[in-house]
Amino acid sequence: MEKFVKLDGVAAPMPLVNIDTDMIIPKQYLKTIQRAGLGKNLFAEMRYDNDGNELEEFVLNQPQYRSAQILVAGDNFGCGSSREHAPWALADFGIRCVISTSFADIFYNNCFKNGILPIRVSQEELDKLMDDAGRGSNAVLSVDLEAQEIKGPDGGTISFEIDPFRKHCLLNGLDEVGLTMQKADKVDNFEAMQKLSQPWLQS
């Protein structure tokens, strides 16, 4: 998993509340188990018309936000069904950080497993960041995970909380497989001892 240490990126404003996982990646795109390629279908029903043409008014179709790496979104982001395709699609598009006042629990947990940093802030702080994100190509936020700070284009700083273990995993690019591989020597030692003490289990 790609490490998340510090990110300086354009932030796209999405002030809608209750953006659910079906809005993030509609159900017709869930047939694949490949993480790559889902970015083109991110927010598909909001991004395209029935003929597949881009809708100019959608924020990620606007030139200044096409390369956005941060979303500043309304309350209860990622609610709905528990599809891991939602963070897959965000990551494949290039989104590394989502900032909101609250997240659905399963989506929140899935973000950390896929190298995305979800940040909870107060409503007042979100309003300020939403205003910063409305500056178009000048809407650059700096997210420092080590310092647990967000810096806006005007130099203002917002601190955020994060679970220490999840912070450690993101800083070191460790998903569940990576965490397991850190203990590979202990697994190998256990298997070697078991082979000696219980050889009948080896078939």
N, C-alpha and C positions, 0 to 999 in steps of 0.2 A: 504494500500500500504506500502511496506517495506521502511523504512527510508533510506536515503542516507546521511551519515555524512562524513565518511572517508573510503577510500578503498585502501588497499594494495594488489595488485594482479598482476599476470602475464599478460603482454600485448602481443597480437598477431599482427604481422604486416600484413596488407592487402593493399598493395600499389596501387591496381587497382583504377582507377577513374570511376565515374558514376556507382557505385554498386547500382543497383535499387532494388525495393522491390520484384520483381519477382526472382531475384537472391537470396535475403535473405530468402524468403519462396515462392517457386514456386506455381503457381495457383492451382494445383491439391490438395493442402493441405488446401485450404480455406473453405472447406465444414463445418468444425467444428466451433463452437462458444466457445469452451473450450480453455482456455489459457494454461492449463497444457498439456504436451505431444508434443508440437510443436518443442521442442528443438532438437529432433532426426532428424527433417526434415530441420533444419537450413542449408542454403546453399546446399541443397540436390543435385542439379545438378552439383555442383562443388566438393562435398564431396564424391559422390558415382559413380560407373560405372553403366551401364545399368542393371547389375545383382544385384545391391545393395551392392556390395563390396566397402570398403573404398579405396579411391585413396590416396596413400601414400604421394604424393606431396602436397596435400592440407594442408594448415597450421594448421587447427584445428584437423587434423588427426595425426599430429606429436606429439609424446609423451610429449614433453616439453610444448605444447600449449593446450593439451586436457582440462586443467582446467583453461584456460584463462578467466579472468573476464573483460578484457579491450581489445577493438579493436582500433588499430591505422590504419586509412583507408585513401584512396585517396579522392580527391575533389568530391563534390556533392554526398555524401553518402545518400542513401535512396530515390533517385529520382524514378520516375515511378508512378504507381498507388498508391492510398491512402489507402492501406490495413493496418489496425491496427494489423493484424497477424504478421507483420514484427517485431515490438518491442516485441510482445508476444513471438515469437520464440527466439529472442535474450535473453530475460529475462529467459525463461525456460531453455535455454542452460546454463545460468549462467553469461551472459554478463551484467554488470551493468554500463558500461561507454564506449562511442564511441568518439574517438577524430579524427577530420578531419578539413580541412580548410573551408568546407562549407557543409550544409545539405539541402535537400529538405524541404520546410517549413512544409508540413503536417507531414512528418516523424519526424521532429524535435519536433513539438508540441506533437505528440503521445508518444514520449519517456518520456516526463515529466509526462504524465498521467499513465505511467506504471513503474515508479521507475528507469528509466534509465537516466543517466546524459550525454547529448551530449555536447561536448566541442569544440568550434571553436578556432583554433590557426592559426598563420601565416604559410606560406609555409616553412620558415626557421625553425620555431619551430617544424613543423610536420616532417621535414627531420631529425631533431635531435631525436625526439621521435621514428621515424621509425627505426633509427639506434639502439636506446636503445631496441626496441622491437625485433630486430634481434638477441639478445643475448640468445635466447632460455629460458631455465629455470631460467636464471639470469636476464631475462627481466621483473623485478618487478618495477612497477610504484606505487607511492603513490599519490592518488588524495584526496585532502582535500577541501571539498565543502565550509566549513565555512571560511577558509582562501583564497579560490579561487586560489589554487596552485596545480601544478603537480610537483612532485619531481622524478627525474630519478635515476637509480642505481648508478650513479657517484656523486649524491648529487646536481646536477644542478636543478634549480627551474624555472618553467614557470608559470606566472600568467595568469588567464583567466577571462573574463567578463561573467556575467550571470544576467538575469533579477531578481531583488530582490524578486518579488512575486513568481516566479518559484523556486528560491532558498529556500524561506520559505516553500513552499509546499514539496519539496524533503527532506529538513532537518526534517520536521515533519511527513513525510509519508502521505501527504494529496493529494488524487486524488479528482475528482469533487464530488464524493459521500461523502468523508470525509469532504470536505469544507462545503457541505450542512448540514451535521450532526452537525457541530459546531454551527449552528443556529437553532438547533432542538427546543430549548426552545421558540424562537421567532415564529417559525412555530406553535407550540402547542398553544401559547397564541393567535395567530391570529385565529386559528380554533375555540378556545373556545369563543372568542369575536364574531366571525361570527355566531356561533351556537345560541348565545343569540340575536343578532341583526337581523339575517336573518334565522330564523328557517325553513322557507319553502325550503331552499336550502339543508337541511339535509333529504336525502331520503334513 
